[in-house]
């Protein structure tokens, strides 16, 4: 049966689009026809009561009807735009609930670090050679920077002695793909006065050679300590930032992303996001601010947002990195039997107070936490906050929630916590080796969480992994790396479950499940046209499916081949 509109009317951000128009007869009174109709489609609705449909209609930026071909043709009028999907698959727009757009502004080569991903460098010699080229065009005394190297692909982390081959006249700093580990040359360490006698800072550590001398690899807060002692890096102009952010948002739309969750930022960045939206890339944005004070002020001035950009969450860190091998564990790492990770700098008492402050202010808290020992501390703090100030439907979140066990999952369920696990086995599965086979089946616990009816959001944590939902969905379904090895087969989910996580699950995580996340009458008309059905192709080929069109509020914001 057709689902009829509930009569929602809402203004949409204007976007110049090119749609293929199809002539059609007047089917009903003009005041009850659709602005857009899509016919001959394979619609995956993510609506459990009506999981599939053949066609849909959009009016005033929302779905006004979803049903059979015959039913939807009744919505066509003289001014209706009609898309013939020719049997292609439609899903709700993908919602990347946790990423970091500001971390990867595509700025000029004058400013940008050297890209050290495995697609660019394969060996330590490749890495040194690429950084030397950067050093030749960098003024002496300024940083030579590289980003996103992977120790597991190179065979080890670059040390100070490797980076001294790049330059002894420039400080050199590299960031690991996790963002939680850095590598520096000797000059950078000297600037920071780091030597054998330097103690590890709270919440960080220096890797050392057999004689106790720091080898240049700095974990967590140790890296920040060295970086701050060096020269200031050149800053991009506002125009460069806006141009880079626009390209970035366009890239998200080209992957079928219609909503994003920005995980930890400030109001100055929020103003930039609004400018990019107004310039014609109207992704919907859920902002997790770093400052509770800023969020309170926005509420006082009635500026918590709308369907395009919304505030309501505070992002905090309590814990470290899975892929950087710094998260804090109860049992030692499999490859280092005397190592349990790095203890968080914040005490349990301090964490309790921080989460209570956010909770009592009426906001959601999203806590970065990976290791089981860290996660238990977060759950202790949430539990205490709820005991002191009971609140239904708080939807406090644990971002990543990587290493768990059945007891932790039961606590998460009981406390009503939302989880946003990684889905990056395709690129970073090899980093799970450090945790041992026994733990892999409870890492990135998508399936176990679903089995307990724990809400799960879909995330890339970009730039840690690519903001490409179809690749992320494949990774969740197969748990297979690019090299073909499976990690944690127990946590495989079905394609239907993965699509739901990346749409309705992410919407739930930002209190938006009544507005988006499924193709249902009355919801925002955000959807994607795909070249194939992810539920029907071989699982290891899901990432090859093409995004044909991305529509937000019924307007095309990306169309393959249009440029």
Secondary structure, DSSP 8 states (H G I E B T S, - for coil): --EE-----------------------S-GGGS-SEEEES-EEE---TTS-EESEEEEETTEEEEEE-HHHHHTT--TT-EEEE-TT-EEEE-EEEEEE-GGGG----TTTS-EE-STTT--SHHHHHHHHHHHHHTS-TTS-EEEEEE-HHHHSS---HHHHHTT-SSS-EEEEETTSSEEEE-HHHHHHTT--TT----TTEEEEE-TTS-EEEEEEEHHHHHHHHHS-------HHHHHHHHHHHHHHHHHTTEEEEEEEEE-HHHHHHHHHHHHTT---EEEEEES-HHHHHHHHHTT-SB-SSEEEEEEEEE-S--TTTT----SS-BTTBTT------SS-HHHHHHHHHHHHHTT-EEEEEE-SHHHHHHHHHHHHHHHHHS--TT---EEEE--B--HHHHHHHHHHT-EEEE---HHHHGGGGGGG-HHHHTTBS-HHHHHHTT--B----TTTTS-S-HHHHHHHHHH-B-TTS-B--GGG---HHHHHHIIIIIHHHHTT-TTTSSS--TTSB--EEEESS-TTTS-GGGGGG--EEEEEETTEEEEETT--
